[in-house]
């Protein structure tokens, strides 16, 4: 129980720290607001596409897994 609380605290702290860093980075960016927003939007889109690809790959693995288990069990 104590370990899960510590892990939650650590993860929460990392998230807050990351968001604070991003906010400060955007505030003090040397580029104009529009350029910064466009650059940020492109990066977020790129990250989202990568996550989507990984999720699709995991989905295919999970869909195929019952067949593999059935074959392994001698079905």
C-alpha positions as protocol buffer text, in pm:
chain_id: "A"
residue {
  index: 1
  type: UNK
  ca { x: 0 y: 0 z: 0 }
}
residue {
  index: 2
  type: UNK
  ca { x: 278 y: 240 z: 94 }
}
residue {
  index: 3
  type: UNK
  ca { x: 468 y: 160 z: -227 }
}
residue {
  index: 4
  type: UNK
  ca { x: 170 y: 247 z: -445 }
}
residue {
  index: 5
  type: UNK
  ca { x: 132 y: 581 z: -265 }
}
residue {
  index: 6
  type: UNK
  ca { x: 501 y: 656 z: -319 }
}
residue {
  index: 7
  type: UNK
  ca { x: 476 y: 560 z: -685 }
}
residue {
  index: 8
  type: UNK
  ca { x: 166 y: 778 z: -730 }
}
residue {
  index: 9
  type: UNK
  ca { x: 345 y: 1070 z: -566 }
}
residue {
  index: 10
  type: UNK
  ca { x: 651 y: 1026 z: -787 }
}
residue {
  index: 11
  type: UNK
  ca { x: 446 y: 1002 z: -1106 }
}
residue {
  index: 12
  type: UNK
  ca { x: 236 y: 1303 z: -1004 }
}
residue {
  index: 13
  type: UNK
  ca { x: 549 y: 1503 z: -929 }
}
residue {
  index: 14
  type: UNK
  ca { x: 700 y: 1414 z: -1266 }
}
residue {
  index: 15
  type: UNK
  ca { x: 383 y: 1517 z: -1449 }
}
residue {
  index: 16
  type: UNK
  ca { x: 362 y: 1850 z: -1264 }
}
residue {
  index: 17
  type: UNK
  ca { x: 732 y: 1916 z: -1321 }
}
residue {
  index: 18
  type: UNK
  ca { x: 705 y: 1836 z: -1690 }
}
residue {
  index: 19
  type: UNK
  ca { x: 401 y: 2060 z: -1738 }
}
residue {
  index: 20
  type: UNK
  ca { x: 573 y: 2342 z: -1549 }
}
residue {
  index: 21
  type: UNK
  ca { x: 881 y: 2306 z: -1766 }
}
residue {
  index: 22
  type: UNK
  ca { x: 677 y: 2311 z: -2085 }
}
residue {
  index: 23
  type: UNK
  ca { x: 484 y: 2618 z: -1973 }
}
residue {
  index: 24
  type: UNK
  ca { x: 802 y: 2806 z: -1881 }
}
residue {
  index: 25
  type: UNK
  ca { x: 965 y: 2700 z: -2207 }
}
residue {
  index: 26
  type: UNK
  ca { x: 675 y: 2838 z: -2408 }
}
residue {
  index: 27
  type: UNK
  ca { x: 667 y: 3160 z: -2204 }
}
residue {
  index: 28
  type: UNK
  ca { x: 1035 y: 3232 z: -2258 }
}
residue {
  index: 29
  type: UNK
  ca { x: 1061 y: 3098 z: -2614 }
}
residue {
  index: 30
  type: UNK
  ca { x: 1263 y: 3320 z: -2849 }
}
residue {
  index: 31
  type: UNK
  ca { x: 1011 y: 3277 z: -3134 }
}
residue {
  index: 32
  type: UNK
  ca { x: 684 y: 3458 z: -3191 }
}
residue {
  index: 33
  type: UNK
  ca { x: 373 y: 3302 z: -3042 }
}
residue {
  index: 34
  type: UNK
  ca { x: 230 y: 3181 z: -3374 }
}
residue {
  index: 35
  type: UNK
  ca { x: 554 y: 3009 z: -3475 }
}
residue {
  index: 36
  type: UNK
  ca { x: 586 y: 2848 z: -3133 }
}
residue {
  index: 37
  type: UNK
  ca { x: 226 y: 2724 z: -3140 }
}
residue {
  index: 38
  type: UNK
  ca { x: 266 y: 2583 z: -3492 }
}
residue {
  index: 39
  type: UNK
  ca { x: 589 y: 2409 z: -3398 }
}
residue {
  index: 40
  type: UNK
  ca { x: 431 y: 2271 z: -3082 }
}
residue {
  index: 41
  type: UNK
  ca { x: 123 y: 2154 z: -3275 }
}
residue {
  index: 42
  type: UNK
  ca { x: 342 y: 1969 z: -3527 }
}
residue {
  index: 43
  type: UNK
  ca { x: 535 y: 1796 z: -3250 }
}
residue {
  index: 44
  type: UNK
  ca { x: 219 y: 1698 z: -3064 }
}
residue {
  index: 45
  type: UNK
  ca { x: 71 y: 1563 z: -3388 }
}
residue {
  index: 46
  type: UNK
  ca { x: 387 y: 1362 z: -3453 }
}
residue {
  index: 47
  type: UNK
  ca { x: 382 y: 1217 z: -3100 }
}
residue {
  index: 48
  type: UNK
  ca { x: 10 y: 1137 z: -3132 }
}
residue {
  index: 49
  type: UNK
  ca { x: 73 y: 953 z: -3460 }
}
residue {
  index: 50
  type: UNK
  ca { x: 348 y: 749 z: -3294 }
}
residue {
  index: 51
  type: UNK
  ca { x: 121 y: 658 z: -3004 }
}
residue {
  index: 52
  type: UNK
  ca { x: -156 y: 565 z: -3248 }
}
residue {
  index: 53
  type: UNK
  ca { x: 82 y: 333 z: -3439 }
}
residue {
  index: 54
  type: UNK
  ca { x: 193 y: 166 z: -3116 }
}
residue {
  index: 55
  type: UNK
  ca { x: -167 y: 122 z: -2999 }
}
residue {
  index: 56
  type: UNK
  ca { x: -264 y: -34 z: -3332 }
}
residue {
  index: 57
  type: UNK
  ca { x: 29 y: -274 z: -3310 }
}
residue {
  index: 58
  type: UNK
  ca { x: -69 y: -374 z: -2956 }
}
residue {
  index: 59
  type: UNK
  ca { x: -429 y: -417 z: -3068 }
}
residue {
  index: 60
  type: UNK
  ca { x: -318 y: -662 z: -3339 }
}
residue {
  index: 61
  type: UNK
  ca { x: -115 y: -857 z: -3082 }
}
residue {
  index: 62
  type: UNK
  ca { x: -411 y: -877 z: -2843 }
}
residue {
  index: 63
  type: UNK
  ca { x: -648 y: -982 z: -3121 }
}
residue {
  index: 64
  type: UNK
  ca { x: -411 y: -1260 z: -3233 }
}
residue {
  index: 65
  type: UNK
  ca { x: -335 y: -1376 z: -2880 }
}
residue {
  index: 66
  type: UNK
  ca { x: -652 y: -1584 z: -2818 }
}
residue {
  index: 67
  type: UNK
  ca { x: -582 y: -1787 z: -3134 }
}
residue {
  index: 68
  type: UNK
  ca { x: -226 y: -1854 z: -3022 }
}
residue {
  index: 69
  type: UNK
  ca { x: -345 y: -1963 z: -2677 }
}
residue {
  index: 70
  type: UNK
  ca { x: -607 y: -2189 z: -2833 }
}
residue {
  index: 71
  type: UNK
  ca { x: -344 y: -2350 z: -3059 }
}
residue {
  index: 72
  type: UNK
  ca { x: -102 y: -2383 z: -2765 }
}
residue {
  index: 73
  type: UNK
  ca { x: -368 y: -2559 z: -2556 }
}
residue {
  index: 74
  type: UNK
  ca { x: -415 y: -2814 z: -2833 }
}
residue {
  index: 75
  type: UNK
  ca { x: -745 y: -2681 z: -2959 }
}
